[in-house]
């Protein structure tokens, strides 16, 4: 939480195979894993084909009250999004199944990402139905979150 709210300094140190993170009076440490990690840069979205500036309060309310689908296991709510030609994000209902630009996301994960953005407005960038979605702060193009979509089985 200290990182999320910018309270004080944070120190990350590496000593051999041990990594330590200190924030305020809290500390956590662990062993470095001896594994090759995937190239994270492949997950980083290029600038999205479709960008939409969303007003967070309105978008959050639409997500919380709008149409949802269940994932194939029946355990998670999915919100199905589409960015219109004028840059508006709309929530799709089940009747929009033939729309090729729909992107489905775990609704809870999207709501968490919006909260982490900590702004009144955020930019959503979508490229393809199965490509990562970038969630950016309008005043900070270099920092962003990514959210992986869920493949829809119609």
GUDREN-749035 format. One record per residue: residue number from 1; residue in three letters; x, y, z of N, C-alpha, C in turn. Coordinates in nm, 3 decimals, decimal comma. Atoms other than C-alpha are relative to their C-alpha. Example, Ala and Ser with C-alpha at 12.3 -4.5 7.8 and 13.67 -1.06 7.14 Angstrom:
(1 "ALA" (0,089 -0,119 0,000) (1,230 -0,450 0,780) (0,090 0,120 0,000))
(2 "SER" (-0,082 -0,119 -0,006) (1,367 -0,106 0,714) (-0,077 0,109 0,073))
END
This chain:
(1 "UNK" (0,082 -0,120 0,000) (0,000 0,000 0,000) (0,086 0,126 0,000))
(2 "UNK" (-0,088 -0,116 0,000) (0,290 0,236 0,060) (0,039 0,037 -0,143))
(3 "UNK" (-0,034 -0,028 0,139) (0,379 0,202 -0,307) (-0,117 0,063 -0,074))
(4 "UNK" (0,117 -0,049 0,072) (0,025 0,267 -0,427) (-0,033 0,144 0,033))
(5 "UNK" (0,040 -0,135 -0,042) (-0,019 0,588 -0,231) (0,117 0,098 0,005))
(6 "UNK" (-0,114 -0,090 0,004) (0,332 0,733 -0,268) (0,042 0,052 0,135))
(7 "UNK" (-0,034 -0,042 -0,135) (0,383 0,751 0,107) (0,143 -0,042 0,033))
(8 "UNK" (-0,137 0,030 -0,038) (0,754 0,775 0,190) (0,078 -0,067 -0,110))
(9 "UNK" (-0,087 0,063 0,099) (1,038 0,601 0,018) (-0,007 -0,152 0,013))
(10 "UNK" (-0,002 0,145 0,006) (1,073 0,239 -0,081) (0,139 -0,041 -0,043))
(11 "UNK" (-0,135 0,047 0,033) (1,400 0,048 -0,093) (-0,008 -0,145 -0,043))
(12 "UNK" (-0,009 0,134 0,053) (1,456 -0,259 -0,306) (0,147 -0,036 -0,005))
(13 "UNK" (-0,141 0,037 0,001) (1,782 -0,442 -0,247) (0,015 -0,147 -0,040))
(14 "UNK" (-0,032 0,133 0,046) (1,941 -0,749 -0,395) (0,135 -0,038 0,059))
(15 "UNK" (-0,123 0,047 -0,061) (2,204 -0,946 -0,205) (0,015 -0,147 -0,034))
(16 "UNK" (-0,016 0,138 0,045) (2,317 -1,258 -0,383) (-0,129 -0,051 -0,059))
(17 "UNK" (0,125 0,056 0,050) (2,006 -1,469 -0,429) (-0,120 0,041 0,086))
(18 "UNK" (0,107 -0,047 -0,088) (1,795 -1,273 -0,178) (-0,041 0,142 -0,039))
(19 "UNK" (0,053 -0,132 0,032) (1,571 -0,976 -0,258) (-0,083 0,049 0,119))
(20 "UNK" (0,070 -0,059 -0,114) (1,434 -0,739 0,008) (-0,067 0,130 -0,044))
(21 "UNK" (0,075 -0,122 0,027) (1,168 -0,469 -0,019) (-0,037 0,061 0,135))
(22 "UNK" (0,030 -0,071 -0,124) (1,139 -0,210 0,259) (-0,081 0,124 -0,032))
(23 "UNK" (0,084 -0,119 0,015) (0,864 0,052 0,285) (-0,044 0,041 0,140))
(24 "UNK" (0,033 -0,044 -0,136) (0,836 0,252 0,605) (0,055 -0,098 0,101))
(25 "UNK" (-0,043 0,095 -0,103) (0,849 0,014 0,900) (-0,028 -0,145 -0,041))
(26 "UNK" (0,033 0,135 0,046) (0,753 -0,288 0,687) (0,110 -0,051 -0,093))
(27 "UNK" (-0,102 0,063 0,082) (0,985 -0,532 0,517) (-0,050 -0,136 -0,044))
(28 "UNK" (0,027 0,135 0,048) (0,940 -0,837 0,302) (0,122 -0,044 -0,080))
(29 "UNK" (-0,118 0,052 0,067) (1,209 -1,062 0,161) (-0,029 -0,138 -0,055))
(30 "UNK" (0,015 0,133 0,055) (1,247 -1,374 -0,042) (0,120 -0,038 -0,084))
(31 "UNK" (-0,107 0,051 0,084) (1,476 -1,587 -0,252) (-0,029 0,035 -0,145))
(32 "UNK" (0,014 -0,018 0,144) (1,537 -1,499 -0,614) (-0,019 -0,137 -0,062))
(33 "UNK" (0,026 0,128 0,065) (1,404 -1,772 -0,837) (0,107 -0,027 -0,106))
(34 "UNK" (-0,101 0,039 0,097) (1,654 -1,961 -1,048) (-0,069 -0,054 -0,125))
(35 "UNK" (0,074 0,039 0,120) (1,435 -1,967 -1,358) (0,015 0,109 -0,104))
(36 "UNK" (0,011 -0,099 0,107) (1,423 -1,799 -1,692) (-0,143 0,050 -0,001))
(37 "UNK" (0,133 -0,059 0,003) (1,132 -1,561 -1,705) (-0,037 0,031 -0,144))
(38 "UNK" (0,040 -0,036 0,137) (0,925 -1,498 -2,016) (0,032 0,146 -0,028))
(39 "UNK" (-0,027 -0,137 0,041) (1,000 -1,185 -2,211) (-0,127 0,082 0,019))
(40 "UNK" (0,120 -0,077 -0,032) (0,748 -0,947 -2,054) (-0,032 0,103 -0,107))
(41 "UNK" (0,024 -0,104 0,102) (0,793 -0,698 -2,338) (-0,097 -0,047 -0,107))
(42 "UNK" (0,096 0,052 0,098) (0,590 -0,928 -2,563) (-0,143 0,027 0,044))
(43 "UNK" (0,134 -0,027 -0,051) (0,291 -0,862 -2,337) (-0,036 0,148 -0,006))
(44 "UNK" (0,027 -0,143 -0,002) (0,328 -0,486 -2,350) (-0,069 0,041 -0,129))
(45 "UNK" (0,072 -0,038 0,122) (0,069 -0,352 -2,587) (0,065 0,118 -0,070))
(46 "UNK" (-0,038 -0,117 0,078) (0,169 -0,123 -2,865) (-0,115 0,099 0,017))
(47 "UNK" (0,110 -0,094 -0,011) (-0,040 0,190 -2,887) (-0,123 -0,062 -0,061))
(48 "UNK" (0,122 0,067 0,043) (-0,393 0,063 -2,917) (-0,063 0,062 -0,123))
(49 "UNK" (0,072 -0,048 0,117) (-0,589 0,087 -3,238) (-0,120 0,083 0,043))
(50 "UNK" (0,118 -0,069 -0,050) (-0,884 0,202 -3,033) (0,029 0,052 0,140))
(51 "UNK" (-0,025 -0,065 -0,129) (-0,833 0,451 -2,749) (-0,129 0,066 0,047))
(52 "UNK" (0,119 -0,063 -0,056) (-1,106 0,570 -2,517) (0,035 0,062 0,134))
(53 "UNK" (-0,014 -0,069 -0,128) (-1,094 0,826 -2,239) (-0,129 -0,024 0,077))
(54 "UNK" (0,120 0,029 -0,079) (-1,331 0,713 -1,964) (-0,001 0,083 0,128))
(55 "UNK" (0,023 -0,065 -0,128) (-1,474 0,909 -1,674) (-0,019 -0,113 0,100))
(56 "UNK" (-0,006 0,117 -0,087) (-1,400 0,671 -1,391) (-0,130 -0,028 0,074))
(57 "UNK" (0,122 0,024 -0,079) (-1,713 0,720 -1,177) (-0,111 -0,055 -0,089))
(58 "UNK" (0,105 0,046 0,090) (-1,948 0,677 -1,474) (0,029 -0,140 -0,053))
(59 "UNK" (-0,037 0,130 0,055) (-1,756 0,382 -1,618) (-0,013 -0,108 0,107))
(60 "UNK" (0,011 0,096 -0,110) (-1,737 0,208 -1,280) (-0,148 -0,035 0,024))
(61 "UNK" (0,143 0,025 -0,022) (-2,113 0,248 -1,232) (-0,057 -0,086 -0,112))
(62 "UNK" (0,047 0,080 0,113) (-2,178 0,111 -1,581) (0,045 -0,145 0,012))
(63 "UNK" (-0,049 0,137 -0,018) (-1,960 -0,192 -1,508) (-0,075 -0,072 0,110))
(64 "UNK" (0,063 0,064 -0,116) (-2,123 -0,258 -1,172) (-0,148 -0,030 -0,023))
(65 "UNK" (0,144 0,019 0,021) (-2,480 -0,231 -1,304) (-0,035 -0,051 -0,139))
(66 "UNK" (0,026 0,037 0,139) (-2,444 -0,323 -1,671) (-0,003 -0,150 -0,023))
(67 "UNK" (0,010 0,142 0,033) (-2,474 -0,654 -1,853) (0,130 -0,075 0,028))
(68 "UNK" (-0,116 0,088 -0,023) (-2,243 -0,940 -1,757) (-0,029 -0,136 -0,060))
(69 "UNK" (0,006 0,140 0,041) (-2,172 -1,287 -1,885) (0,079 -0,079 0,102))
(70 "UNK" (-0,080 0,087 -0,086) (-2,032 -1,581 -1,692) (0,109 -0,062 -0,087))
(71 "UNK" (-0,105 0,069 0,075) (-1,702 -1,735 -1,791) (-0,041 -0,145 -0,019))
(72 "UNK" (0,040 0,138 0,034) (-1,702 -2,092 -1,919) (-0,008 -0,092 0,120))
(73 "UNK" (0,011 0,082 -0,121) (-1,655 -2,230 -1,567) (-0,118 0,044 0,086))
(74 "UNK" (0,113 -0,050 -0,076) (-1,945 -2,020 -1,437) (0,038 0,067 0,131))
(75 "UNK" (-0,044 -0,054 -0,128) (-1,736 -1,869 -1,159) (0,032 0,149 -0,002))
(76 "UNK" (-0,038 -0,141 0,007) (-1,648 -1,519 -1,284) (-0,094 0,078 -0,092))
(77 "UNK" (0,078 -0,090 0,084) (-1,847 -1,228 -1,420) (0,092 0,064 -0,104))
(78 "UNK" (-0,074 -0,063 0,108) (-1,727 -1,099 -1,755) (-0,077 0,122 -0,049))
(79 "UNK" (0,057 -0,116 0,068) (-1,789 -0,754 -1,896) (0,054 -0,002 -0,142))
(80 "UNK" (-0,038 0,001 0,141) (-1,784 -0,735 -2,274) (-0,003 0,145 -0,048))
(81 "UNK" (-0,018 -0,140 0,038) (-1,653 -0,402 -2,406) (0,019 0,014 -0,149))
(82 "UNK" (-0,028 -0,037 0,138) (-1,637 -0,232 -2,741) (0,025 0,151 -0,001))
(83 "UNK" (-0,025 -0,143 0,017) (-1,489 0,105 -2,837) (-0,063 0,040 -0,133))
(84 "UNK" (0,067 -0,048 0,122) (-1,708 0,290 -3,086) (0,094 0,087 -0,082))
(85 "UNK" (-0,082 -0,083 0,088) (-1,574 0,493 -3,376) (0,029 0,137 0,059))
(86 "UNK" (-0,023 -0,132 -0,061) (-1,611 0,812 -3,170) (0,078 -0,008 0,131))
(87 "UNK" (-0,084 0,014 -0,118) (-1,396 0,670 -2,886) (-0,074 -0,020 0,130))
(88 "UNK" (0,079 0,028 -0,120) (-1,673 0,577 -2,644) (0,005 -0,150 0,030))
(89 "UNK" (0,005 0,140 -0,039) (-1,656 0,252 -2,448) (-0,145 -0,035 0,032))
(90 "UNK" (0,135 0,047 -0,030) (-1,985 0,063 -2,446) (0,009 -0,143 0,050))
(91 "UNK" (0,012 0,136 -0,048) (-2,083 -0,252 -2,262) (-0,095 -0,074 -0,092))
(92 "UNK" (0,079 0,077 0,094) (-2,215 -0,519 -2,496) (-0,091 -0,097 0,074))
(93 "UNK" (0,094 0,100 -0,052) (-2,519 -0,732 -2,424) (0,019 -0,129 -0,080))
(94 "UNK" (-0,013 0,128 0,071) (-2,553 -1,095 -2,534) (-0,041 0,009 -0,146))
(95 "UNK" (0,045 -0,013 0,138) (-2,727 -0,981 -2,852) (0,105 0,055 -0,095))
(96 "UNK" (-0,106 -0,057 0,083) (-2,402 -0,826 -2,976) (0,105 -0,104 -0,039))
(97 "UNK" (-0,096 0,109 0,019) (-2,239 -1,165 -3,036) (0,072 0,005 -0,135))
(98 "UNK" (-0,064 -0,002 0,132) (-2,161 -1,095 -3,402) (0,096 0,117 -0,017))
(99 "UNK" (-0,091 -0,115 0,007) (-1,953 -0,783 -3,324) (0,144 -0,050 0,016))
(100 "UNK" (-0,137 0,054 -0,007) (-1,588 -0,875 -3,406) (0,094 0,081 0,090))
(101 "UNK" (-0,087 -0,085 -0,081) (-1,446 -0,588 -3,197) (-0,026 -0,010 0,150))
(102 "UNK" (0,029 0,016 -0,143) (-1,584 -0,707 -2,864) (0,124 -0,054 0,072))
(103 "UNK" (-0,108 0,048 -0,086) (-1,333 -0,761 -2,584) (-0,061 -0,034 0,135))
(104 "UNK" (0,055 0,043 -0,128) (-1,430 -0,961 -2,277) (0,110 0,003 0,106))
(105 "UNK" (-0,095 -0,005 -0,111) (-1,260 -0,905 -1,941) (-0,069 -0,047 0,127))
(106 "UNK" (0,050 0,032 -0,133) (-1,299 -1,035 -1,589) (-0,040 0,133 0,064))
(107 "UNK" (0,049 -0,128 -0,051) (-1,515 -0,759 -1,441) (0,071 0,041 0,128))
(108 "UNK" (-0,067 -0,032 -0,127) (-1,355 -0,780 -1,096) (0,142 0,051 -0,024))
(109 "UNK" (-0,137 -0,044 0,030) (-1,003 -0,748 -1,242) (0,000 0,139 -0,061))
(110 "UNK" (0,007 -0,133 0,060) (-1,106 -0,448 -1,451) (-0,032 0,105 0,106))
(111 "UNK" (0,031 -0,095 -0,107) (-1,261 -0,277 -1,148) (0,122 0,024 0,088))
(112 "UNK" (-0,124 -0,016 -0,079) (-0,939 -0,343 -0,952) (0,100 0,089 -0,074))
(113 "UNK" (-0,095 -0,080 0,079) (-0,730 -0,194 -1,235) (-0,043 0,146 -0,004))
(114 "UNK" (0,048 -0,138 -0,002) (-0,950 0,116 -1,244) (0,031 0,066 0,134))
(115 "UNK" (-0,032 -0,053 -0,132) (-0,904 0,161 -0,870) (0,149 0,031 0,011))
(116 "UNK" (-0,145 -0,020 -0,007) (-0,527 0,122 -0,904) (0,044 0,121 -0,082))
(117 "UNK" (-0,034 -0,116 0,083) (-0,526 0,395 -1,171) (-0,005 0,131 0,077))
(118 "UNK" (0,006 -0,113 -0,093) (-0,618 0,644 -0,896) (-0,014 0,136 -0,069))
(119 "UNK" (0,028 -0,125 0,069) (-0,747 0,912 -1,132) (-0,150 0,009 -0,026))
(120 "UNK" (0,141 -0,018 0,035) (-1,086 1,059 -1,225) (-0,028 -0,046 -0,143))
(121 "UNK" (0,012 0,042 0,140) (-1,021 0,970 -1,590) (0,117 -0,091 -0,033))
(122 "UNK" (-0,104 0,091 0,047) (-0,827 0,687 -1,752) (-0,019 -0,025 -0,148))
(123 "UNK" (0,004 0,033 0,142) (-0,743 0,586 -2,106) (0,008 -0,151 -0,014))
(124 "UNK" (-0,004 0,143 0,033) (-0,827 0,234 -2,226) (0,045 -0,012 -0,144))
(125 "UNK" (-0,050 0,025 0,135) (-0,636 0,108 -2,529) (-0,023 -0,147 -0,033))
(126 "UNK" (0,031 0,136 0,044) (-0,764 -0,198 -2,712) (0,052 -0,019 -0,140))
(127 "UNK" (-0,050 0,027 0,135) (-0,605 -0,361 -3,014) (-0,075 -0,115 -0,066))
(128 "UNK" (0,068 0,117 0,057) (-0,773 -0,700 -3,064) (-0,070 -0,074 0,114))
(129 "UNK" (0,076 0,069 -0,105) (-1,019 -0,926 -2,877) (0,083 -0,087 0,095))
(130 "UNK" (-0,082 0,084 -0,089) (-0,738 -1,143 -2,738) (0,134 0,063 0,034))
(131 "UNK" (-0,125 -0,071 -0,032) (-0,462 -0,881 -2,702) (-0,015 0,073 0,133))
(132 "UNK" (0,008 -0,071 -0,127) (-0,375 -0,719 -2,368) (-0,058 0,141 -0,017))
(133 "UNK" (0,057 -0,135 -0,003) (-0,564 -0,401 -2,282) (0,091 0,086 0,085))
(134 "UNK" (-0,080 -0,095 -0,078) (-0,355 -0,104 -2,170) (-0,095 0,096 0,069))
(135 "UNK" (0,076 -0,097 -0,078) (-0,499 0,115 -1,895) (0,099 0,105 0,045))
(136 "UNK" (-0,098 -0,106 -0,023) (-0,318 0,447 -1,880) (-0,063 0,118 0,071))
(137 "UNK" (0,039 -0,129 -0,057) (-0,335 0,765 -1,680) (0,021 0,104 -0,110))
(138 "UNK" (-0,015 -0,098 0,107) (-0,394 1,058 -1,917) (0,124 0,088 0,016))
(139 "UNK" (-0,114 -0,088 -0,025) (-0,112 1,254 -1,752) (0,132 -0,074 0,010))
(140 "UNK" (-0,122 0,079 -0,011) (0,144 0,970 -1,761) (-0,003 -0,113 -0,102))
(141 "UNK" (0,004 0,099 0,108) (0,180 0,787 -2,092) (0,101 -0,113 0,020))
(142 "UNK" (-0,102 0,103 -0,014) (0,487 0,593 -1,978) (-0,040 -0,110 0,099))
(143 "UNK" (0,044 0,100 -0,097) (0,319 0,415 -1,688) (-0,138 -0,052 -0,036))
(144 "UNK" (0,131 0,056 0,032) (0,029 0,178 -1,743) (-0,014 -0,138 0,063))
(145 "UNK" (0,031 0,136 -0,043) (-0,137 -0,143 -1,635) (-0,047 -0,076 -0,123))
(146 "UNK" (0,057 0,080 0,108) (-0,226 -0,430 -1,861) (-0,100 -0,098 0,060))
(147 "UNK" (0,104 0,093 -0,040) (-0,531 -0,649 -1,837) (-0,019 -0,098 -0,115))
(148 "UNK" (0,017 0,101 0,104) (-0,557 -0,974 -2,025) (-0,149 -0,028 -0,021))
(149 "UNK" (0,140 0,029 0,029) (-0,890 -1,033 -2,199) (-0,029 -0,149 0,014))
(150 "UNK" (0,047 0,138 -0,008) (-1,093 -1,352 -2,182) (-0,061 -0,036 -0,136))
(151 "UNK" (0,055 0,042 0,129) (-1,170 -1,543 -2,500) (-0,146 -0,039 0,019))
(152 "UNK" (0,142 0,033 -0,005) (-1,543 -1,562 -2,563) (-0,029 -0,123 -0,084))
(153 "UNK" (0,045 0,118 0,072) (-1,691 -1,893 -2,663) (-0,149 0,018 -0,024))
(154 "UNK" (0,143 -0,026 0,029) (-2,020 -1,803 -2,835) (-0,070 -0,125 -0,044))
END
